[in-house]
Amino acid sequence: MTEKELKSSLEIFAHKIKNPIHAAVINLDVLKVKLGKLGVDKKTLKHLEIVAAEVKRINEINKKYFGYLALGETARKKKNLKKILG
């Protein structure tokens, strides 16, 4: 597998993780509101908040990973210094 193929595979993997993470975040927020309206005890809601925080943490890790992939791409591009410096 070439470096370009590996990068492409990693981008696809990170993108496929992003969609279920966002669905989990949204549904956890909805669940928290609904359970709160039903009068569920605070301890149970706290456990739900912990799960939501961990899912959001996974999302942040994924965002950073996407950033590293993009950084590697821009770092390798040739730059025309005459155009940059005017």
Secondary structure, DSSP 8 states (H G I E B T S, - for coil): --HHHHHHHHHHHHHHHHHHHHHHHHHHHHHHHHHHHTT--HHHHHHHHHHHHHHHHHHHHHHHHHHHHHHHHHHTS---HHHHH-
